[in-house]
Amino acid sequence: MKKHYIALSISLMFFACGANAADFYLRSVETKGLQRVEKETVMAYLGLKTGQNVSQSQLDDAFKNLYATGLFSDIQMDTSNDGTLIVNCKENPLIGKRVFDGNKKLDDKILESEVMSKPNSIYNQAKVQQDAQRIIEVYKKAGRYSVKVDPKIIERKENRVDLVFEIDEGSEAKIDKINFFGNKHYSGPDLKDEIMSKETRWYRLFGSSDKYDAEKMNYDKEMLRRFYNERGYADFEVTSAVAELAPNGKSFILNFTVDEGPRYKIGDIEITSAIKDLSTEKLYKEVTFKKGKWYNSKLIEETVTNITEELGKKGFVFVDVVPSFNRHDGVIDVTFNIQEGERIFVNRINITGNTRTLDEVIRREFRLDEGDAFNVSKIKDSRRNIENLNYFSKVDINSVPVDNSKADIDIDVTEKSTGYFNVGLGYSTTNGALVQAGITETNFMGKGQEISLDASVSQRTKDYSFSFTEPYFLGRRLSAGFDIFYSDEDYQDESSYDTSSIGARGRLGWNYTDDFYQTLRYTLREDEIKSVKDSASEYVKKEKGKTTGSIIGQTLYYDKRDSALRTKEGYFLSFGNDIAGLGGNEKFFKFDVKAVQFYTIADYWTFKFHANGGYIVGYGGKDVRLSNRYYLGGSSLRGFEFGGIGARDKKTDDALGGNWSLYGGTELAFPIGLDEAGIRGRTFFDIGALGKPDGINKKDVYYSSKPRASVGFGFEWYSPMGKIDIDFGFPVMKEDYDEREVFRLNFGTSL
């Protein structure tokens, strides 16, 4: 580039001296050095006519115009005494081959679409430098900020060159740390769980969440807004989101500054209508929230959708339902204003960006079809549905008017990795040393299906499973799937036997609402009680052998938790029952219920209240076998060993389980200054009782249905390996024959 500017300066000075300041009578133009460019082309760009006087400024402009074409690397102009203008040009070479060298992470096709210098086009150094910068920008979007691009040319015959972009891709720009400022009610770890960007950790080797992406950071701001808006913070705002380069110059530190604002409860709820003859009285049943509850933007949107759909059923298709809010004294009054909308219909729904995901996977999440009345509320719901698939890092939906009555809807998505690989090592007091590994694909072959393979091996257990789930069975909102499983467990310490189970399960699930859903299942399995010790209880010995269970069951769930992982508020209810005996040789009825309530006060002090109950009974002359009974202790009743309470053989001390169980308690989790590491403290009170098993002679066993209780303290750690619980429990209500356990270490998440 410098070479050309120098040539331009020298030529201008030379030309100014030769032409002097007087007008020049242009008799003719002579061109030299042209190979591919025609003389007529040069004359056209000069813009000069022969047989006329030409001023100095006209000659200067002619020179600049010719150089600006980019056709020439050097131009010299001179005049002769006979009125001839001599133009000596050195043409820019023609590009022969164009090559990208060193690019491994980005395909040639991606780079080709960004580069303006094409084969068989004129080489222009300024344009090539712009191309190099475009390549750098593409790499930055892919998370590589240390990329270097050096364009080089290889000279060939006939004034041709090969253009080579030498690329040093550098390392990916990782995220060293994510900081939050201004957050008071929710801690940094809580907020980190809600955004897409993640801090670099070794176990994210196969993912992309820890790679810095400016667009992803913008989406993080929206996810934070949703998180707070759905929990009462209607005025929440991300006041600043800045990515600063770390001292190493290769990674980033993300800083989010937030203003939580006050937390609001719902005040008065009103529905008004600007449409004549439209009664709003019956529309109040479509409201999904109540006065006195915390403000929740998601429920506001659901109510808008419900009212819109209900009005559509009544023939009011072209309406807009617009919520308005009145804030006062920690309360928000909500008014839904029904207005007449424009008469616009959906013409076409166009989907782009999905190179892997099938169109139908996206279309089935859309609340509008081609030909439907255009509805802004349903488009918002559609965007949320598509984003909740978790297949895309970005979802853009735009409407494009076609005419006065129609509009196209353009959906542009950016796909992300949907495959996950996990591996873990650990230790628990129940199962000893353990190794876990698994692989999951949530968008199998782009069809939206989920497939997973998991294995867990410890000193006491072996578990292997394969699962497949189709979220839209028969083209409907039915979740269907199956599981194949094998397990082997060692109960030698508790009951002097081992047990194994192999089988398969079919599943069908559906939602009544977003929070209320049901699953139906059928399980066919073979259970075996084996490796029974000679010294085992007679009640254990008589059950040695294999049995076949053919079991049909269902469970109803009602889930109002704010988060399934680190719950702060809300509640969870479930009721399930199973019937065995539709084939096989096991016959029983089983019922299980669960209720959990969470409540958080200031400074992240979270109370958890829970109650669980279960009952199993045999029929047709069949007793309930050992492997199907209830056992209490361990994680279900801390301070006691697994199977530590309930009926126990007087001679062998083997635990025999029970036909019913009832347990619950309360727990308080609180910060201990290690929130950044994901560690919190807790105290607890557990209480439970276990019923007598079938076919037991009271003379042979220790048994009491009196409740047992314990108190204690511990820690919960959301570690890279998953959730780890460390507890110290101390029985306060117990029997002499109960097996106690002060210290307990447990891996995995439990409700």
N, C-alpha and C positions, 0 to 999 in steps of 0.2 A: 504493500500500500504506500509506503513512504517513497518508493522508487517512482511511482506514478505521479505523486504530488510534486516531486522535484522536477520531473520532466515537464509537467504542466507549468510550473513557475518559470523555468528556463525558456520554454517556448513563448510564453506571454511576454517576457522581457525582450527576447529576440525579435518577436513580431512587432512590438511597440517601437523598437529602435528602427526597424526596417521600414515601417509604414509612416513613421514620424507622426505628427499631429494633424497634417493636412489631409483633405479628402483624397481618395484614390480612385482613379477612373478604371473600373474593372472591365477589361476587354475580354478576358477568357480565364478559365480555371483549369489547372493541370493537377491531376492526382497521381500520386506515386505510392507504391507499396501495397496496393489492393490485391487481394487474392480471392476471397469469397464475396466481399461486398462490392456491389455495382457502383459505378461512378454516379449514376442517377440517384442512388440512395444517399451518397455523400452530399450531392447538390441539394437534395430535398431538406436535409438537416441543416445545411449552411444557411439556406433561406436568402441567398444573394442572387441578384439578376445581373447578367453581363450587359455591357453597353450603358452603364449608369455610374454615377459617382457614388462611392461608398465611404461613409464616415468611419472614423476610428472606433467609435462605440459599436457600430454595426459589425465591424470585423471582430471585435472582442466577443460580442454576443454570438456570432457565428461559430467562433472557436469553442465557446462554452457549450453551445447546443450540440455540437458534434461530439464533444468529449462525454457529455451526459448520456449518450446513447449506450455506453458500456461496450461498444463494439471494438474499441481500440485501447491498447495499453499505452500508446504514445502518439502524440500528434504534433507536428511542426508545420507552421505556416509562414510563407515568405512572399514578398512581391518583387516583380522584376520591372525594369524601366519601361518595358513595352506594354505594361498593363496586365500582366499575367499574375494570377494568384496561384502559388504553388502550395499544394496541400500534401504533405508527406505523412502517411499513416502507418502505424504498426498495429496490425489487427490482433485483438485478443484471440488466443487459441480456441479451438473447438474441443469440447469435452468428449472424450471417447468413452472409457469405462468410468463408472462411479462406484467406489468400493467403500464398505464400512469394515474396519479392521479392529478387533478387540472387543466387540459387543457380544456378550454371552447372555446377559440377562434380558436384553430387549432384541426382538427379532428384526431382521432387515426391513420387513414390510412396515413395521411401525415407524422406523426412522425414515424410510423412503417417503412416507406421507407428509413428513415435516420439512423435507429438504427441497428448496426451490431450484437448485442447480441440477439439471437433468442431463442424462447422456444425449449427445448431439445438440446441446445448447451451447451458447457462447459462454466461455469462462469469464467470470467477473469476480475479482478478488473481494470487493465489498460485499457482494451477494454471498460469497462462500463464507465470509466471516459471520454474516447473519445466520447462515445455515448452521454453523458450528454452535452459535448461541441457542438456536432452536433445539438442537440435540441436547444441549445442557439442560434446558428447561424440561424436556421430556424426561430425562433421567431424574431431575429433582422431583417431578410428580411421582416417579416410581420409588422415591425414598433414598436416592443416591445423590448427596449434595457435594461430595468430594470428587465428582467426575471431572475429567479433563478431556478436551477435544482439540486435536491438532490437525488442521487440514493441510495436506501436502499434495504436490503435483509431480507426475512423472512425464517428462517430455517425450513425445513420439514424433514420427515423421509427419510432414505436410501440415505443420503448425497445429498439431493436435496434442492433447495432454490427457492423461488418466488422473482423475481426482480421487484421492484417498483420504477418508476421515479416520485418523488414528485415534482410538477411544481408550482411555483408561477409566474404566467404570468406577473404580474406587469401592469403598465399602458402603453398605447400606447405612443410612442415617437412623440410628436407633434412638429410643427415648430413654435417657438416663433416669430421669425423675419427673414426677408430676406433682406439682404443688397447688394447693388451694388456699386462698386467702379470703377472709371475711365470713367463712362458714362457721356457724355457731351451733345449730341444732344437729347437723350431720357431720360426722368426722371425715377426714381425708380418705381413709380406706373405704368408707361407705360410698363416697362420690366416685372413687376410682372404679368401683364395681359397675357404675351406671354408664360409663363412657366407653367408646370403642378403643381409644388409645390406651395402651398399657405400657408399664415400665419394662425394660429389658430384663428378662430372667432366662436362665438356661433351659427351663422346661418349655419355653415358647420357641424352641428351635425350628419347629415346622409350621409356625403360624406367621402372620403378618401384622398382628395387632400392636407389636412393639416398634414398628417402623413409623417414623414421622411422616405425616402427610397433612399439608395445610388444609385440604378439603375435609379430611377426616376430623381435624380439629374444629372446623366450623360445625360439623355434625355433632360433635361432642357438646358444643354450646347448646344446641337444640335439645339434646338428650338430658342435659342438666336442667334446662327450663321445664321440660315435661316432668322430670322426677319431682321437682319442687312444686310445680303447679298441681300435681296430683296428690299432694300432701298438705294442702292448705295455704301455700305461699303464693298467692295470686300476683304479688308485685315483684316476684323474684326476677333478677336480672344478672346476666354475666357482664360486668362492667368492663372487663379487660380479659383478653386471651392472647398471651404472647408466648412465642417459641423463641428461646434464646439459645445460641450456639454454646455448647459446653466448652470448657477450657481445652479439651482435646481437639477441638475443631472438627470433629467427626460425628458427634451426637448432639441431641437437643435436650433442653429442660423446658417443660411446659408449665406455664404459670397461669392459673385461672383465678381471677379476682371476682368474687360474687357479692351481691347484695341480696340477702335472703328476704328482707322486709318482714313485716308482721305476718303472723299466721291467722287466718280467718276461718270462722265458722259460718255456716249457711244461715241467713236470716229469713226474711219473707220470700216466698216463691210466687211469682205471678205470671200468667200467660195473657197477652193482649193480642187483639187482631185488628188489622186495618182493612180486612176483607168483609164486605157486606154479607150479612146473613150467615156468618160463621160463628157458631157457638164454641167457646173454649172450655166449657165446664167439664166435658168428658176427656179432655186432653191431659188433665192433671195426673191421670193414672199412668201416663207415659213418662213421667218424671222419675229418674232413677236415683234420686237422693232425697234426703229429708232435712227439715229445719233442725239446726243444732249440731249437725254433723260437720266434719271438716270439709272445707271447700276442696273440690276435686275436678280439675279441668276435663279429665277423661269422662267423668259422669255427665258433665255439661254437654260435651260433644255427643255422648250417647243419647241424651235427652233430645237434642236437636234432631238427630237421626230418627228417633222414635216418633217424634211429633210430625216430622216431614213425611215419613212412611204412612203414618195413620191418616194424614190429610190426603195423601195420594190415593189411599183406599176409598176415601170419601169423594174423590173426583177433583180435588184441588191439587192439580199436578204442578202448576207453575207458581210455586210459593217459595219464599225465603224465610227461614226462621232464624232471627238474629238475636242472640242473647245480649243483654246489657246489664251492667253491674253498678250497684250503689254501695260504697264502702263507708262504714261508720262504726267506731268503737269495737274493732276486732270482729265485725260481722259484715257479710256481703249479702245484700238483697239482690236476688236474681230475677230478671224479667225476660221472658221469651216473647219477642215481638214478631208477629206473623205478618208478612208483607207480601204483596203481589210481586212475582218475579218475571223476568223476561221469558218470552216464549221461544226457547232455543232447544233444539234436539241434538243428540249426539250423532254425528255423521260417521266417523271412523275412529277406532281406537288403534293407534300405531305404537308398536313396541320396538325399541332399539336398544342396543348395548348388550343384549343377552346372547352371548356367543355359545353358552353351554346350557343355560336353563331354557326349557321349552316354553313357548308362548303361553300354552294353556295353563301352566303353573302360575303365571302372573295374572292371566285373564280371570281365573277362577277366584282370585282374591279381590277383583274389582267389583264394586257395588253397582256399576252401571253397565248396560249393554248398548250396542249400536242400535239407534232408533229410540232409546229412552229419552225422557225429558232431562235436560241438563240440570244437575243438582250439585252445588258447591259443597254441601255437607257430605254427600256421598263420595265425592272425590277426596275429601279429607280423610274419610274412613278408609277409602281404598288405599291411599298412600300409607296409612298406618298399618293396614293389613300386609302390604307388600314389604314394608320395612321390618315388620315382626317376623317375617320368614327367616331373617338373618342370613340371607343369601347374597345381599348386596351392600356395598359400602356407601352407595349413593343412589337415591331415587328422586328423579325430577319428573313432575307432571305439569304439563302446560296445555292450555286450550288455545286452539287456533281457529278463528272465525272462517267459515267457508262462504256463507252468505248471511243474510239478515236473520235466518231462522235455523242455521246449522253451524256446528263447530266440531272440529276434530280434536281428539284428546291424544297428545303425544306423551308417551311414557319412555323416559330414558333412564336406564339403570347401569350401574357399574358393578360387575360381579366381583366377589371376593372368595377366598378359600373357604370351603365348607367341610373339609376333612380335618379330623383331629386325631392325634396319636398321643396316648398318655402312658407313662411308665412310672412306677413308684416302688420304693423300698421303705419298710417301716417295721414297727414292733408294737404289739399291744399285749396287755396282760391277759387277754382272753385267748388270742390265737398265736401268740409268740411272734417270731420273725415272719415277715410276709413280703411277697413280691407281687406287684400288680402290673398288668399291661393290658392295653385295649386300643382299638381303632374304631372310629366312628365317622360315617359320612352322612351328613344330613340332607344332601341333595344328590342322591345317587342317580347317575346318568342324566342329570338335569331334570328329573321327573318329580322332584320334591319328596322322594322317598328317603327314609332313614334306615341305615343298615349299620350294625355294630357287632364287634367280636371282642369279648372280654375274657380275661383269665386272671385268677387270683390263687396264689399258692402260699400257704403258711404252714407252721409246724403242726397245726391242728386241723386245718381245712384245705380243701381243694374245690374251687368253683370255676366252671367253664360255661360260657353261654354265648349263643348267637341269636340276634334279634333282627327282625325286619318289620317296618311300619309303613303302611300306605295311608297318608293323611286324608285322601279323598277317594275312599272306596266307592266303587260304582258311580263315580262322578258326583258324589254327594259329600256333604260335610260329615263324613263318618271316618273315624280313625280305626283302621284294621291292621292287624299284624300277627306275628307268631314269634315264639321263643323256643329255642331248643337248649336244654340245660343238663348239666351233670354236677353233682356235688358229693363230697365225701367229708364227713366230720367225725372228729374224735371226741367221744364223751367218756373216755376211760376214767378220768379223774372224778367226774360227777356221778356216773351211773354204770361204769364198767362195761361199756360197749361202744362200737362204732356204728355209724349209719351212713348209707349212701342213697342217692336219689337220682334217677335219670328219667327224662321225659320231655314232653313238649306241651306248649300252651298256645291256644288261639285267643285273640283279643279283638273286641269291637267297642269303640268308645264314641260318644257324641256329647255335644254341649247343648244345654237348654238355654243358658246365658253364658257370658264370658266367665262368670264365677261359679256357675252351677253345672256340673257335668257328671256323667255316669259311664262306667265301664262294665262290660259283660265279658266273661272269660270261660273257657273250657280247658281243663288240664287233664292230661293222661300221663301217669307217671308210675314208675316201679320203685318202691322203697325197700330197702333191706337193712335189717338189724344184724350185725355181724361182729366177729372178733369178740364175742362175749367171754369174759373171764370165767374160769371155773369157780372163782370165789364170788361171782356176781349174785345178786338177789334172785330168788326163784321167780319173782315177777318179771325180771328182765330175761331170764333164760327161756321162759315159755313163749316169749315173743320173737325169739331168734328166727330169722328166715325172711322171705320176700313176700311182699303184698303188692297188689295193683290197685291204684286209685283212679277212678273216673269221676272227675269233680267239675261241677258247673257252679259258677258264682258271679256275683255282681257287687259293685261298690258305688255308692253315691258320694260325691264330694261337693263341699261348698267352701270355696277358698277366697277369703277377703284379706289376705296378707298383703302388705305393701311390697314385700320381696320374699321369694322362696328361699334365698340363701341366708341373708342376714336380716331377719325380720325385726322391725322396730314396732310396728303397730298392726292391728287387725286380728283376725281369728280364722281358724280352720276347723271344719267339721267333716266327719266321714262316717258312713255306716255301710258295712259289708256283710254278706252272708254267703256260705258255700254249702252245697249238698253233694255228698259223695255216695255213690251207689248205683249210678246209671251205667252198670257194667262194673267190672272189677270185683274185688272181694273186700273193699273197705266201705263201710256204711256209717255216715255221721252227718249231723247238722252242725254248722258252725256260724256264730254271729260275733262281729267285732264292731266296736264303736270307738271314736276318738274325738276329743274336743281340746283345742288349744287356743289360748287368748294371749296376745302380746300388748303391752302398754309401755310407752317410753315417756319418762319425765325429763326435766332439764338435764343437760350435760350427759346425755346418752345413758342414763340409768334405765335399763329395760327389764320390766317384770314379765315373767312367763308363767301362766297358770295352765296346767294340763291335767286331763283325766282320760283314762283308757279302760275299756272293759271288754271281756271276751267270754264266750261260753261255747262249749262243744259237747255234744251228746251223741252216743251211738244209738242205732236202732236195728231192728231185725235180729236181735240177739247178739249183736256185735258190740264189744267194748272198744273204747277209743284207745288206739295204740300209743306207745311211748312217744314216737316221733311226731304225733299230731297234737300232743297235749301242750298246755301252757307251762312255761317256766319263768320264774321271777328271780331277779338278782342281776348283778352286773350293771349295764347301762339303764335297765328298767327300774332298778331299786338299788341305788348306790349305797355302799357300806356292807353289802352282802355279795357273795360270789354268784356267778351265773348258776341258776338252779339251787341257790343257797337256802331258800325257804320252801315250805310245803312238805308234802309227805316224803318220808325218808325211811328206808329199810333199817330196822333196829340192829340187824346182824351185820350187814355189809356197808351201811351208811350210803347206799346208792340213792340218788334223787329220783323220784318217780313222777314228778310233775303234778298237774292238776287239771280238772275239767272246766274250771272257770278261773278267771283272774280279774282283779280290779286294782288298779294302781294309778297314782297321780302325784301331784305336788306343786310346788311353786319354786321359782328360781329368779334370782336377781343378778343380772349381768351389769358390770360397771367398768369404766375406764381406769386403767392403772398407769397411764402415761406411756403406753407402748402401742397406741393405736396405729402408728405408721407401720409397725411390724405385724399388725393384725392380731394382737394379743389383748385379751380382756380378762378381767377377773370375774368370779361369780360365787355366790353362796346359794345353798339349796336346802329344801326340805322335801323328802320323798316318803311316801306312804303307800302300802299295798298289802293285798291278801291273796291267797291262792286256795282254790277249792280242792276237795279230795278227789283222787282219780278213781276210775271204774275198777271193780273187781278186787278191791283191797280189803284185807282183814285188818281191822283196827289193832288187833293184838300184835300184828307183825310190824307195824310202822309207828314212827313218831309222826303225829299230825295235829295241827291246830289251825283253825281258820281265823284265828285272831289276827288283827292287822299288825304289820311290822312297820317301823318308821326309822328314818335316819336323818341326820343333818350333816352338813359338810361345806367345804369350799373347794374351789378349783380354778382352772384356767381353760379358756378356749382359744385356739390358735388357728387362724386361717392361713395355713402354711402353703408353700409351693406344692406340697404333696396332697393338699386337701385339708379338710378340717380335722384338727387333733384336739381331743378333750383329755385333760388331766384333772382327776378328782381325788379328793381325800374325804371319805365318808365314815361316819361314826353312828352305829345303831343306837337308838334311844328306846325302841320298843322291839323286843326280840324274844326268841325261845332258846333254851340252852343248846339244843341240837342244831340250830341254824349255823350255816357256814358263812363266816364274815370275811370281808375284804376291805382293808383301809384304803389302799392305793389302787387307782384304776387309770389305765392309759388306753384310749380308744381312738381308732381312725374312722373317718367317714362322717357323713351328715345324717342326723336323725331329727325327726320332728318331735 
